[in-house]
């Protein structure tokens, strides 16, 4: 009897990770590669966090298992963060610290949805939503969100999808990956109210909050509905990708289920990272993170100012996050699709960007996503190489 992978494992790989693997290979061979494919801030963790980690490694703090939802000082600090940024109070008992936002999404989907449930999300969108839900046996309902909807779903779209067959959930990201578009507070309020009235569980991805092109933070779903699941992370605003630490605000009716799942899946989030991350909420850490956000804005400006000479097509309105999602238009040239274009760019010029097919399997073959997280100098240098590549 032959052994084969489970059917649930038949999800496409995350192209960004494959590209990063090729970047590593090229760099190991001596090539100079500029990577604009991953959403990974170059700033790294704030200095107070790094100092706290150094102290942990030479101190006597026990680093064994913590409570499933994380150490109390960190959960209290996260609750204080919501009071500071959004002006509302929450019980630290509703905060679950997780192994990155990825762990939070897996636990949230398991706690809220059964196999066969229909869960809606925007297309283009972050591929892990679709792939995790698919692996869990849920039925993904992709909402075709183009420029007319500013790449974000609205109540009318949700109502139509719900009328076809009842939805169990909606995953909403603001700012969104890959487009960077945001949902205005009044639109989020309307979507949250519709979800509540329709019995649809809202899962709000807020990991890019604080990273906006026009200032501000972003609007939290718990400002409108405490029945939503809110996912956030230390990875983006605080530049702590490799620390693998995120969190989820868990509504009261899902607390017991979320806790049981978390205890079985991971026991607890990485413990040294938990202790050090308390220092992410110092005044200095907020200032350092905000300074890094300014570099993303500078990189965005460098790219947008170059668009006319690049000859690309339509560009999504990058309200926040640190991405630009663009149609290549005539710049696609003789390449079959953006996958081939990105591969050729990497091999010939040593610039890594992500094809749109990672985010939109229907219409992404002519689009690319550029990450601005490496900063304006890296983006500027990459643009020189991209122009040279397109001129050949």
C-alpha positions as a printed Julia matrix, in Angstrom:
392×3 Matrix{Float64}:
   0.0    0.0     0.0
   1.49   3.32   -1.06
   1.5    6.25    1.33
   0.51   9.67    0.03
   0.04  13.09    1.64
  -3.36  13.83    3.12
  -5.8   15.54    0.79
  -5.95  18.5     3.17
  -2.24  19.12    2.49
  -2.89  19.85   -1.19
  -2.53  23.61   -0.86
  -0.15  25.69   -2.98
   3.13  26.8    -1.41
   3.54  30.4    -0.33
   5.54  31.79   -3.26
   7.3   34.38   -1.1
   9.01  31.62    0.86
  10.14  29.88   -2.34
  11.55  33.16   -3.65
  13.37  33.78   -0.37
  14.95  30.35   -0.75
  16.27  31.29   -4.19
  17.49  34.64   -2.82
  19.49  32.76   -0.19
  20.99  30.49   -2.84
  22.05  33.42   -5.02
  23.57  35.28   -2.09
  25.45  32.14   -1.03
  26.95  32.01   -4.54
  28.19  35.58   -4.18
  25.4   37.45   -6.0
  24.27  40.86   -4.76
  20.48  40.53   -4.39
  17.97  43.18   -3.33
  14.96  41.46   -1.8
  11.67  43.33   -2.02
   9.5   40.25   -1.7
   8.97  39.67    2.04
   7.02  41.81    4.47
   9.96  42.03    6.83
  11.0   45.42    8.24
  14.76  45.95    8.13
  14.72  47.9    11.41
  14.43  44.84   13.64
  13.13  44.83   17.2
  13.14  48.03   19.28
  16.23  48.54   21.45
  14.33  48.04   24.71
  13.13  44.64   23.48
  16.62  43.57   22.47
  18.0   44.76   25.8
  15.32  42.84   27.67
  16.21  39.68   25.74
  19.9   40.1    26.56
  19.05  40.47   30.24
  16.92  37.33   30.07
  19.79  35.3    28.69
  22.08  36.28   31.57
  19.46  36.42   34.31
  17.49  34.0    36.43
  13.98  34.37   34.97
  12.59  30.85   34.45
  11.85  30.21   30.8
   9.67  27.14   31.12
   6.07  26.82   29.95
   3.76  29.76   30.6
   0.0   29.92   30.83
  -1.53  28.88   27.53
  -2.6   32.44   26.75
   0.79  33.89   27.72
   2.42  35.58   30.69
   0.19  38.02   32.55
   2.51  41.06   32.25
   2.47  40.77   28.46
  -1.3   40.34   28.25
  -1.73  43.34   30.54
   0.67  45.36   28.37
  -1.31  44.45   25.24
  -4.52  45.53   26.96
  -2.83  48.82   27.81
  -1.81  49.18   24.17
  -5.5   49.12   23.16
  -6.29  51.83   25.69
  -3.38  53.9    24.35
  -4.1   53.49   20.64
  -7.86  52.97   20.41
  -9.18  54.48   23.64
 -11.08  51.47   24.97
 -10.56  49.1    27.86
 -10.42  45.33   27.6
  -9.89  42.52   30.06
  -6.38  41.03   29.7
  -8.08  37.64   30.11
  -9.45  38.07   26.56
  -5.92  38.4    25.12
  -4.33  35.2    23.79
  -0.62  35.45   22.98
   0.16  33.16   20.03
   3.02  31.86   17.91
   2.9   34.73   15.47
  -0.29  35.92   13.81
  -0.16  32.67   11.82
  -0.82  30.74   15.02
  -3.62  33.14   15.88
  -5.33  32.61   12.53
  -5.12  28.83   12.79
  -6.6   28.84   16.29
  -9.24  31.42   15.38
 -10.4   29.44   12.35
 -10.48  26.2    14.34
 -12.42  27.78   17.19
 -14.95  29.6    15.02
 -15.58  27.4    11.98
 -16.46  23.8    11.22
 -15.38  21.8     8.18
 -17.71  22.71    5.33
 -18.41  26.23    6.61
 -18.3   29.0     4.01
 -15.83  31.74    4.9
 -15.51  34.86    2.76
 -12.36  36.85    2.04
 -11.2   39.45   -0.44
  -9.33  38.61   -3.62
  -6.54  39.68   -4.01
  -5.55  38.8    -0.47
  -3.03  37.11    1.77
  -2.79  33.5     0.54
  -2.41  31.91    3.98
  -6.03  32.78    4.84
  -7.24  30.73    1.91
  -4.78  27.91    2.4
  -5.28  27.48    6.15
  -9.06  27.51    5.75
  -8.84  25.01    2.9
  -6.59  22.69    4.91
  -9.13  22.82    7.75
 -11.92  21.75    5.4
 -13.68  25.1     5.15
 -15.12  26.36    1.87
 -13.42  29.58    0.85
 -15.65  32.18   -0.82
 -13.44  34.66   -2.64
 -14.94  38.1    -3.14
 -13.64  39.71   -6.32
 -12.55  43.07   -4.91
 -11.09  45.28   -7.58
 -10.48  49.02   -7.95
 -14.2   49.83   -7.85
 -14.33  48.52   -4.27
 -10.83  49.83   -3.43
  -9.87  46.16   -3.09
 -12.02  45.77    0.03
 -15.38  43.99    0.46
 -18.52  45.94    1.27
 -21.9   45.03    2.74
 -23.53  44.61   -0.68
 -20.94  42.03   -1.75
 -21.31  40.16    1.51
 -25.09  40.14    1.27
 -24.96  38.68   -2.25
 -22.56  35.93   -1.19
 -24.68  35.18    1.89
 -27.83  34.96   -0.22
 -26.22  32.31   -2.46
 -25.55  30.15    0.61
 -25.07  31.21    4.24
 -21.64  32.45    5.23
 -20.13  31.4     8.56
 -17.33  33.94    8.57
 -15.5   36.84    6.97
 -11.77  37.52    7.08
 -11.14  41.25    6.71
  -7.68  42.86    6.56
  -7.08  46.58    6.95
  -4.46  47.61    5.92
  -4.5   44.7     3.53
  -1.78  42.53    2.1
  -0.94  42.83   -0.82
  -2.76  46.03   -1.71
  -2.22  48.17    1.38
  -5.8   49.45    1.14
  -7.73  50.28    4.31
 -11.36  50.13    5.35
 -12.69  53.48    6.56
 -14.15  53.51   10.1
 -17.71  53.93    8.84
 -17.29  51.03    6.4
 -15.84  48.8     9.12
 -18.74  49.72   11.38
 -21.21  48.79    8.64
 -19.47  45.48    7.88
 -19.24  44.6    11.59
 -22.92  45.39   12.09
 -23.91  43.29    9.07
 -21.82  40.37   10.32
 -23.37  40.59   13.76
 -26.93  40.76   12.42
 -26.33  37.95    9.91
 -24.64  35.64   12.41
 -21.36  35.79   10.49
 -18.15  35.69   12.55
 -15.79  38.54   11.68
 -12.05  37.8    11.82
 -10.19  41.12   11.62
  -6.53  41.1    10.58
  -4.98  44.21   12.12
  -1.29  43.3    12.0
  -0.38  46.37    9.94
  -2.06  48.86   12.23
   0.13  51.88   12.87
   1.71  51.6     9.41
  -0.29  54.07    7.32
   0.69  56.5     4.59
  -1.5   59.35    5.85
  -0.82  58.98    9.57
  -3.2   57.45   12.07
  -3.4   53.9    13.28
  -6.36  52.07   11.79
  -9.75  51.2    13.2
 -10.11  48.22   15.53
 -13.03  45.85   14.99
 -13.6   45.67   18.76
 -14.6   49.34   18.61
 -17.7   48.05   16.79
 -18.24  44.41   17.8
 -16.75  42.48   20.74
 -17.93  39.29   19.03
 -15.19  39.61   16.4
 -11.84  37.85   16.55
  -9.05  40.44   16.26
  -5.59  39.28   15.2
  -2.43  41.35   15.57
   1.31  40.8    15.8
   4.69  42.11   16.89
   6.1   41.31   13.44
   5.25  44.41   11.43
   4.94  47.61   13.48
   7.67  46.48   15.9
   9.79  44.72   13.24
   9.9   41.44   15.2
   9.22  38.88   12.45
  11.53  36.12   13.64
  10.39  36.36   17.24
   7.19  34.53   16.2
   4.85  36.38   18.51
   1.32  37.59   17.88
  -1.95  37.81   19.71
  -5.68  37.47   19.33
  -8.52  39.28   21.07
 -10.94  36.43   21.75
 -14.67  37.0    22.3
 -16.13  35.55   25.47
 -18.1   32.8    23.74
 -14.91  31.4    22.15
 -12.51  31.72   25.1
 -12.82  28.13   26.35
 -12.51  26.64   22.86
  -9.56  28.88   21.94
  -7.77  28.02   25.19
  -8.25  24.27   24.73
  -7.01  24.39   21.15
  -4.01  26.56   22.0
  -2.97  24.24   24.81
  -3.06  21.24   22.53
  -1.45  22.84   19.5
   1.46  24.79   21.0
   1.17  24.72   24.82
   2.26  28.37   24.77
   3.97  30.94   22.55
   7.8   31.21   22.58
   8.59  32.11   26.18
  11.77  34.24   25.85
  10.01  36.3    23.18
   7.03  36.77   25.5
   9.13  38.2    28.33
  11.14  40.47   26.04
   8.04  41.71   24.18
   6.72  43.45   27.3
   9.33  46.09   26.48
   7.7   46.7    23.08
   5.22  48.93   24.89
   7.69  51.4    26.38
   7.58  54.99   25.16
  10.98  54.53   23.49
   9.8   51.44   21.63
   6.78  53.31   20.26
   9.05  56.15   19.09
  11.49  53.77   17.4
   8.68  51.91   15.67
   7.14  55.17   14.45
  10.53  56.21   13.06
  10.71  52.97   11.09
   7.23  53.67    9.7
   8.55  56.95    8.3
  11.12  55.03    6.27
   8.33  52.96    4.72
   6.62  56.2     3.68
   9.87  57.42    2.12
  10.24  54.14    0.2
   6.64  54.39   -0.98
   7.29  57.9    -2.28
  10.43  56.76   -4.14
   8.46  54.04   -5.9
   5.37  56.08   -6.71
   7.49  58.88   -8.2
   9.11  56.31  -10.52
   5.89  54.83  -11.83
   5.57  57.05  -14.96
   8.96  55.97  -16.33
   8.37  52.34  -15.38
   5.3   52.22  -17.62
   3.3   49.97  -15.33
  -0.48  49.81  -15.27
  -2.94  50.44  -12.45
  -1.63  50.58   -8.88
  -3.72  49.83   -5.81
  -4.13  52.79   -3.43
  -1.52  51.93   -0.8
  -3.18  53.49    2.25
  -1.07  51.49    4.68
   1.18  48.5     5.31
   4.4   48.6     3.25
   3.41  47.17   -0.11
   2.65  48.4    -3.6
   0.48  46.1    -5.71
   0.71  47.01   -9.38
  -0.34  45.77  -12.79
   2.68  45.43  -15.05
   0.76  46.49  -18.16
   2.98  46.76  -21.23
   6.04  46.28  -19.02
   5.19  42.56  -18.9
   6.73  42.46  -22.37
   7.09  39.02  -23.91
   6.88  37.1   -20.64
   3.99  34.68  -20.24
   2.96  36.03  -16.85
   4.23  37.82  -13.76
   5.72  34.57  -12.43
   8.07  34.38  -15.42
   8.74  38.13  -15.26
   9.68  37.98  -11.56
  11.88  34.92  -12.08
  13.74  36.6   -14.95
  14.19  39.81  -12.96
  15.69  37.88  -10.04
  18.08  35.83  -12.17
  19.26  38.63  -14.43
  19.29  41.66  -12.13
  19.21  40.23   -8.62
  15.93  41.88   -7.58
  13.28  39.79   -5.83
   9.61  40.81   -6.0
   6.49  38.67   -5.68
   4.15  37.69   -8.56
   0.5   38.58   -8.14
  -0.53  34.94   -8.54
   0.39  34.42   -4.89
  -2.47  36.72   -3.92
  -4.95  36.3    -6.75
  -5.13  33.01   -8.61
  -7.71  34.42  -11.04
  -6.33  37.81  -12.1
  -2.87  38.03  -10.55
  -0.89  36.76  -13.53
  -0.19  40.31  -14.73
   0.45  41.89  -11.32
   3.32  42.07   -8.83
   3.71  43.02   -5.18
   6.7   45.06   -4.08
   7.58  45.21   -0.39
   8.87  48.57    0.81
  10.02  47.17    4.14
  13.69  47.21    3.13
  13.63  51.02    3.08
  14.04  53.8     0.51
  17.7   53.15   -0.39
  17.05  49.51   -1.22
  13.92  50.41   -3.19
  15.77  53.11   -5.11
  18.62  50.75   -6.0
  16.15  48.07   -7.06
  14.33  50.49   -9.35
  17.58  51.2   -11.23
  17.92  47.49  -11.92
  14.24  47.08  -12.83
  14.45  49.89  -15.39
  17.55  48.25  -16.87
  15.74  44.9   -16.99
  12.72  46.41  -18.77
  14.87  48.25  -21.32
  16.47  45.03  -22.56
